Amino acid sequence: LSLGQDLPRLLCAVPGPRSVALVDRLSHCESPAITPHRPRPGLAGAALEDPPAWSQASGCNVVDVDGNVFVDLSAGFGVASVGHAHPAVVEAGQRQLARQPHAMGDVFFEPQRVELLEKLCALSGLDRVILGSSGADAVEAALKTARVATGRDPVLAFHGSYHGLSYGALAVTGFRRDFFMGRFAGQSGSHVRFAPFGGPVPDLEGFGAVLVEPIQGRGGVRVPPEGWLLELQQRAHDAGALLILDEIFTGCGRVGSWFAFQAEGLEPDLVCAGKGMSGGFPISAAIGRAHAMDAWGPSSGEAPHTQTFLGNPVGCAMALATLGILESEKLPERAAVEGAWWARELARLPGVAEVRGRGLMLGLDLGRPMAGARASAALLERGWIVLPCGEQSEALSLVPPLNISRELLGAAVQVLQEVLA
Ligand SMILES: Cc1ncc(COP(=O)(O)O)c(C=O)c1O
């Protein structure tokens, strides 16, 4: 791979024989709940095709085990904000891995953690951080902080929201709720109430937290009406509830500012970050104001919130390198400019009901249930990785690395034209 800005190059039909052979093995040893695949003798499967197995990646390109080169317009779920395997991120991770791969959660720490926490506070303008290992961790740390700070159980979340699938995060996830939550409803979630995203705000008396994505990601790149988030914040604060913004998708430059809240003049109490923060290491952060975070009180030696891998040094080093690249290469600003250009081009495509989003977080609404899923499959056959989104897979999620070239963005418009015609 050269610069990671190559067009697709397919050596065989996708999935190739090596991928299929790996799925044969995977289908026997992984829970059927995880990777979708075709049926196999003695094993159920529900997908029309097997997925290609990834082998290596660079920048915007992913190569599968059959040698096919793809362009990844999903940035690996939004993680590869500076591109896959950015040399500076790889080097930072390798250096830290050789020196010290682990630092024992809440008991000991090392310098990279201090630098990362300082950096996150400086970028967000907030005061204190709890690190985690997944987006769901960050959401749960923020929810726990709000419970500690307010002493109140009820939480308001929104239809179509996605906050992760561990129990606490699942309880506040509205996206495909019957599918994700149905079987677990008896085990969690009685403290959560849901309201329409962008709709009338219910009475928040007695609520401890309002949790919202500034732009719903998996829910279909849905942008609320102008001023709605500010009103929500006002209503939350009037009622003594904390505003938690889940910026796991929108944060770290994706929507054209470091965080979406900064562009909208919001003053959240807690902000969650993850995905694009580290370039691939599982690390996330709940960042909060002192008045909320300090309500925890000091750890007595038995930390009331921690994890074995909290503040993992390799993750901290990779996150610092990633945030450094985002900053030095002005990638949030670039996302704003390139995203505005791309949105205009995409709006001219046939079969597009709406282009939504901001910066390089765009959603192409195709106006019909499953149209996004069908387009996604047709794009993969042509070497383009694009995930569907929306409650009914009616849209495509366009969230490439923030340093993707204008040429690749243009080529994506051309292939979409072909697929959507
Ligand atoms: C807005 C948002 N919050 C939380 C999560 C959950 O993150 P994770 O899958 O790392 O737990 C996601 C993942 O897609 C997300 O988009």
The ligand as an SDF file (V2000), in Angstrom:
LIG
                    3D

 16 16  0  0  0  0  0  0  0  0999 V2000
  -22.7580    7.5050   19.7270 C   0  0  0  0  0  0  0  0  0  0  0  0
  -22.2370    6.1900   20.2150 C   0  0  0  0  0  0  0  0  0  0  0  0
  -22.1610    5.9570   21.5260 N   0  0  0  0  0  0  0  0  0  0  0  0
  -21.6920    4.8000   22.0170 C   0  0  0  0  0  0  0  0  0  0  0  0
  -21.2880    3.7910   21.1890 C   0  0  0  0  0  0  0  0  0  0  0  0
  -20.8090    2.4940   21.7730 C   0  0  0  0  0  0  0  0  0  0  0  0
  -19.4400    2.3690   21.6540 O   0  0  0  0  0  0  0  0  0  0  0  0
  -18.7510    0.9330   21.8500 P   0  0  0  0  0  0  0  0  0  0  0  0
  -19.2650    0.0750   20.7440 O   0  0  0  0  0  0  0  0  0  0  0  0
  -17.2880    1.2390   21.7430 O   0  0  0  0  0  0  0  0  0  0  0  0
  -19.1510    0.4380   23.1940 O   0  0  0  0  0  0  0  0  0  0  0  0
  -21.3430    3.9860   19.8050 C   0  0  0  0  0  0  0  0  0  0  0  0
  -20.9160    2.9100   18.8840 C   0  0  0  0  0  0  0  0  0  0  0  0
  -21.2700    2.8710   17.7290 O   0  0  0  0  0  0  0  0  0  0  0  0
  -21.8470    5.2070   19.3010 C   0  0  0  0  0  0  0  0  0  0  0  0
  -21.9390    5.4350   17.9800 O   0  0  0  0  0  0  0  0  0  0  0  0
  1  2  1  0
  2  3  1  0
  2 15  2  0
  3  4  2  0
  4  5  1  0
  5  6  1  0
  5 12  2  0
  6  7  1  0
  7  8  1  0
  8  9  2  0
  8 10  1  0
  8 11  1  0
 12 13  1  0
 12 15  1  0
 13 14  2  0
 15 16  1  0
M  END
$$$$
